[in-house]
Amino acid sequence: MRNVEPPTQVPANSHSRSTRHGDLTFPLLISKLYQSLQIPYQSSMTTTSTKEPEIITDKTQMRKWSRAMRSQGKTIGLVPTMGYLHEGHLSLIKESHKRTNVTVVSIYVNPGQFSPSEDLSTYPSDFHGDLLKLMAVPGGVDVVFHPHDLYDYNNNNVNKDMIDEKGGGVVSCLEERRAGHETWVRVEKLEKSLCGKSRPVFFRGVATVVAKLFHIVDPDFAVFGKKDYQQFRILQRMVRDLDFSVEVIGSEIKRDSDGLALSSRNVHLSLEEKEKALSVNRSLFRAKSNVEKGQVNCKELRDTVIQAISKAGGRIDYAEIVDQESLEAVEEIKSPVVFCIAAWFGKVRLVDNIEIDV
């Protein structure tokens, strides 16, 4: 890690801020957003409860901002998101505040992690609503990095013969769009199990776009939610193997009042499907309780959980008990494990997990 000073309050005039978004200054933009949502608006110039983030859409400008912060000895936190923010995302920002002077939230829906048959086109989006939520976070955020695209679409570089390993066509929406991008980051072993079995391009896309964000933003810390546990461990391993000077922090899962893990995709659940989906978190907590009472046979634990979710109307993708570090499946719990589940409810695929320390 870099030699940097401990977190201190960043002066309001510590750097030159560009608060324009299109043709609107930020206060005017927020005023219009409040009007569109029919919410009374009070300018942040007269209140201390909000903080106006700088909106950056250009990679070069993002690098310049980070270098300016670095020259002042500031520590930078990054919270990568795909937008449609919820309390889980906001908790990651609070985690960043504990370690850093300034926080960047990236909002970018990455086509490289979706296969053509997945839900890229229907992934929920509400950039204006996201800005309002970010301004309401105590301490706020300093920058919202909202790039139009992070990939090269120069047709002269297109690999028109790009096919997947089975010869079945393009492997991600990025190749489907004929992007001139050919360099990928793969964490070979960790990406093959769990979600990697049914989503073979997912972690390749995640690792690549996060590596790009690390190069552009140059953070000291990056915060990820543990709901996507496999992703968290893969990114930790990528950072270790490739000597990135950033520490990957895992933040605990944020749940709603019923215990359902918060996810942007939850918006697609009907009330009936949401009720059925509660079988996932309830089964996981019940399994942990059973382990604490002495049940350590993984097959028995898995069978009980699968039966409960299936009975509730869920369609299991996987239910695995794996080592917390290697993500290798275990037969008997003798060391710290994580119970990971992916299941379908209607057209929505949900993931959840629970760490079990013994």
Secondary structure, 3 states (H helix, E strand, C coil): CCCCCCCCCCCCCCCCCCCEECCEEHHHHHHHHHHHCCCCCCCHHHCCCCCCCEEECCHHHHHHHHHHHHHCCCCEEEEEECCCCCHHHHHHHHHHHCCCCEEEEEECCCHHHCCCCCCCCCCCCCHHHHHHHHHHCCCCCCEEECCCCCCCCCHHHCCCCCCCCCCCCCCCHHHHCCCCCCCCCCCCCCCCCCHHHHCCCHHHHHHHHHHHHHHHHCCCEEEEECCCHHHHHHHHHHHHHCCCCCEEEEECCCECCCCCECCHHHHHCCHHHHHHHHHHHHHHHHHHHHHHCCCCEHHHHHHHHHHHHHHHCCEEEEEEEEECCCCCECCECCCCEEEEEEEEECCEEEEEEEEECC
